[in-house]
Amino acid sequence: MPGNMPFRWPLRVYIEDTDAGGIVFYANYLRFMERARSEWLRGFGYDQETLRQSDILFVVTEVNIRYRQPARLDDELMATVSIQRLRKASMIISQQLLRGSDVLTDAQVTIACTDTAGKPRSIPPQLFDAVNATLAAANTEE
């Protein structure tokens, strides 16, 4: 994964994502972001089911989201993921949903690493190192 670019995941808005007016229901933006984070993790070689079987979960502990423009039925969107801060057992991720060059939402998502019982645990060392390398590359290219 290139360090100087956020991870990008394409999405399309379907009828089940919208309200009666054809506008994306506000909570569904979080679903789009979750999908992008899951695919971002997969890019490092970690899928959600394998993590769960290894007694590892990534749980959202905080979200700060700003809705700028609505997404509508059939829109093609791009969800982005970029790491802002990495700690031993958590990370802060910035995400955007874009339609072309228009920013529809901005969000800052705090993710904690836990075991399946909900107790904090360290991010797996190989994943931590890979994410840290991506973060370091992004910081040196700024």
N, C-alpha and C positions, 0 to 999 in steps of 0.2 A: 504494500500500500504506500503510495507516495506520501511523504510527510507534509508537502506543501499544499495539499488539496484535501478538503473534507471528503469523507466517504459520501457517495451519492447513490440513492436507490430510487428507481422510477416507480411510480404508482399511477393508477387511474381511479377516478371517482366513479363508483357504481351506485345504482339506485338505492341499495341498502345503506349507503353511507350518508344519504341525504334526508332532509326533512320534506314536508309536503310541498315546499317551494322549490325543491331541487338544489338547495344549498346544504353543504356538508354540516351535519350536526356537530356542535362544538366538541363533544367528547371524542369524536372519531379522529380528530387531528392527533390525539394522543395515541390512538391505534396505529395510525400511519407512522408515527415516530417510533413506536415500539417495533414495528416491522423492520424499519431501517436499522435500529440498534441490533436486532437479532441477526440481520444479514451482515452487519458490520462485524459482529462477533464471529460469525461463520467464516468471514474473510481471514480471520486469525486461526481458523481451524477448530473453533469451539461452537457446537450447536447446543441449543437449550436442553435437549433431551439427554445428551451425553453429559453435560454439566450436572443436570439433576441426578442422573444415575451415579455421579461421582460425589453426591452430597454437597453440591454447589448451586446456589441460586444467586441471581442478580435481581435485587428488588429496588423499585423506585421508592425513595424516601422523601423526595421533594420535587415539585415542578413549579416553575415560574414561566408562564406562557403569555404571550401577547398576540392577540388576533388582529391582524392589520387589514386583510381583505378576505372576503369569502371565497372558498372553492365551490365549484358547481358541478353538477352532473356531467360526466364524460370528460372533465378536465384531465389533462395529463400533468402530473405533479412530479417534483423531484424532492425527496427527503434527504437532508444532509445530516451527517454526524461528525462532530469534531470534539476532541478531548480538550477541556480547559484546565483540568487539574486531576492529578492522579495521586492517590494515597494508597497505603498498604491494603486497605479493605474497602475502599470506595473511590468513586470518580465523579467528577462534574463534567457533564457533556452539554455542549451547545448544539441545538438542532434548529433547522429551518425547514419550512415547506415552501417550495417555490413553484410558480407557474410561469415558465419561461424565465425572464429576469425579475419578475414581480415576487417580492417576499410576501407570502400570505400569513405566516406565523413565525415567530421567534420563540424559542424556549430554552431554558436552562434546566437540566434534569440531573438530580443527584441520585446516584446508583450506589447501593451498598452490596457487598458480597457477604452472603450468609450461608449457613448450612441449611438443610431442609427443615430443621426444627426452628429456624429463625435466629440462631445465634451468630453473631459476627464471626467472620473468618477471613483470612488473607486471600487476596486474589491469587489464583494459581501462578507460581513463579514464571512459567514460560509465557503465559498470557500477560502478566505484569511487565515482563521484559520487552515483549513485542509492542505493547501499547506505549510503554515508556520510550522506546526507540522511535516510534512514530511521532510522539509528542516532542522529543528532542529534535528530530529532523525538522518539524514544523517551526520550532522556536529558532533554529539556526538560520532558516530561510526567510524569516520575517524582516 
